[in-house]
Amino acid sequence: MISNSDLLAQLPFCLKATDFPSLGVKYEGKVRDNYSKNGQRVIIVTDRLSAFDRVITLIPFKGQVLNQMAKFWFDKTRDIAENHVIEFPDPNVVVARECKAMPVEMVVRGYITGVTSTSIWTHYEKGERNFCGNQLPEDLKKNQKLEKPILTPSTKAEHGDHDESVSREQILERGVVTAEQFDQMAEVAMKLYARGVEICAKQGIILVDTKYEFGMTPEGKIVLIDEIHTPDSSRFWFADEYEKRLASGEEQKKIDKEYLREWLADRGFTGDGEIPVVPDDVRVETGRRYIEAFELITGQKFEAQVGDVAARLKQNLAKYL
């Protein structure tokens, strides 16, 4: 795996933002810079890290990890869901078909856990037993496996706002998608989660929960967009320690961005107010965990070079500029 010294050396080269006007109309998400032109969207995955619906800091090689892991999973799930991918011209870039994003994220949870205000455990601990239309039994412990995976949809927040967990009924009442569209996305999401659980299990990893985003093509077809089964959209635990840690009440051993979420929460930050400055050692450790997640889950070695990501992008995107 890439050394901590390489991660430290990459800190000055982290990709914060991009500026390629000739790529098309720009939309800047929390993590991705999107450029739209002529029915195509060039999506550049930056090294920005988002937590609690805020952009927190920059993590070395994070954009490359997310993009290459998404590529792995898009390839592994093509038989379940058509996706928006055209090509991957750079480690941080996917060129995709232009789609109109559906205003609902499909969140699938196999375990009761989490630390955010929208997490299922936070609501359960407060005494709520119906979460997004799912009736939960009494006496569940934190991190316990649910009897079967559940769907807990989330509205997509505007820039800077918080996502909201809602039920199917609430989504339909708001009229943001039709019942047919919702049910199609829900069915695909559950199949994608099952495939993710299956592949991760072979690697000794538990896919705890995840979210899927869908978009509509100009022809009216709903396809999978954004990312799939990455450390930004999913939680992963080590399977070999799960039962022992659950029985003793210990937190699970994680390979996702929960590490930084918990670091922030320990300092009293859960989304509101001033963001704490994240020291370099925490940024490096977060980067190491992203790379570890890639290698553990895909079974592939993560290849990357210390250097200027922005300069490499310009070279690899030359035919689109």
C-alpha positions, 0 to 999 in steps of 0.5 A, spaced: 500 500 500 502 507 498 506 509 504 504 514 509 510 518 507 507 518 500 500 521 503 504 526 506 508 528 500 501 529 496 498 533 501 500 540 497 497 537 491 490 535 493 485 537 488 481 542 491 477 545 485 477 545 477 476 550 472 475 548 465 470 553 462 471 549 455 468 543 458 461 546 459 456 549 464 459 547 471 456 545 477 460 544 483 457 538 488 460 537 495 465 532 492 465 532 484 465 538 479 461 537 473 461 540 466 455 539 462 456 540 454 452 536 448 449 531 452 455 529 456 457 530 463 465 530 465 465 529 472 471 530 476 472 527 483 476 532 487 479 530 494 474 534 498 471 530 503 464 531 505 461 529 512 455 532 516 453 535 509 459 540 509 465 540 506 471 539 511 478 538 508 482 535 503 484 528 503 490 525 499 488 521 493 481 521 495 478 523 489 482 517 485 480 512 490 472 514 489 473 514 482 476 507 481 472 504 486 466 506 482 469 504 476 470 497 479 463 497 482 459 499 475 463 494 472 460 489 477 453 491 477 452 492 469 447 486 469 443 489 474 443 496 473 444 500 466 449 506 468 451 513 466 458 511 464 462 513 457 469 512 459 474 513 464 480 518 461 483 520 468 484 516 474 479 522 477 475 523 471 468 519 469 465 522 462 458 520 462 451 521 459 448 527 461 442 525 466 437 529 470 438 527 477 432 524 481 431 528 487 431 522 492 437 518 494 436 510 495 439 508 502 439 501 504 441 499 511 443 492 513 445 494 520 442 499 525 448 504 526 451 511 525 452 517 528 449 523 524 442 526 525 439 522 520 442 515 522 438 510 524 441 508 530 440 516 532 433 515 531 432 509 535 436 511 541 431 516 542 425 511 542 423 512 535 421 505 532 418 507 525 424 509 521 422 511 514 416 507 514 420 501 517 417 498 523 423 496 528 423 491 533 425 493 541 431 491 544 436 492 538 443 493 540 447 498 536 451 495 530 446 489 530 444 486 523 437 487 521 433 481 520 433 483 513 435 490 509 431 496 509 430 502 504 430 508 508 430 514 502 433 520 503 431 527 499 437 530 496 439 537 500 440 543 496 448 545 497 449 547 504 443 544 507 442 537 510 439 531 507 432 528 510 430 521 511 423 520 509 418 514 507 416 512 501 409 515 502 412 522 504 416 522 497 409 520 493 405 525 497 411 531 495 410 528 488 417 529 486 417 522 483 412 517 481 410 511 484 412 507 478 419 511 478 420 510 486 419 502 486 423 501 480 429 505 483 427 501 490 428 494 487 434 496 483 437 499 490 436 492 493 439 488 488 445 492 488 446 492 495 445 484 495 450 484 490 455 488 494 454 484 500 456 478 496 462 481 493 464 484 499 463 478 503 468 474 499 473 479 501 472 478 509 468 485 509 461 487 511 457 492 507 453 495 512 449 500 509 450 505 502 446 509 498 444 510 490 443 515 486 439 515 479 438 519 473 434 520 468 436 520 460 434 524 455 430 518 453 426 517 459 430 511 462 432 511 469 440 509 470 445 509 476 449 515 476 454 518 481 458 513 485 457 506 488 459 502 494 465 507 495 467 509 502 463 516 501 457 513 500 457 506 504 460 503 511 464 497 511 466 493 517 471 487 518 467 481 518 472 477 522 471 481 528 464 483 528 461 478 532 466 479 538 465 486 538 458 486 538 458 482 544 462 486 548 459 492 546 465 495 542 465 499 536 466 495 529 473 496 526 471 500 520 474 502 513 470 508 511 470 515 512 466 514 519 473 515 522 473 522 520 466 523 522 467 521 529 474 525 530 469 531 528 464 529 533 469 528 538 470 535 538 463 537 538 462 538 531 456 535 527 454 539 522 453 546 525 457 552 526 465 552 525 468 546 522 474 544 526 481 545 522 483 537 521 491 536 522 495 533 517 496 526 521 488 526 521 488 527 513 493 522 512 490 517 516 483 518 513 487 517 506 490 511 508 483 508 510 480 510 503 486 506 500 485 500 504 478 500 503 479 500 495 484 494 496 481 490 501 474 491 497 476 490 490 482 485 491 486 490 487 493 494 488 491 501 488 496 505 484 498 512 484 503 517 483 505 523 488 504 529 484 500 535 481 493 532 480 490 538 476 496 538 471 495 531 469 487 532 468 489 538 463 493 533 459 488 527 460 482 531 458 485 535 452 481 532 447 475 534 451 478 541 452 
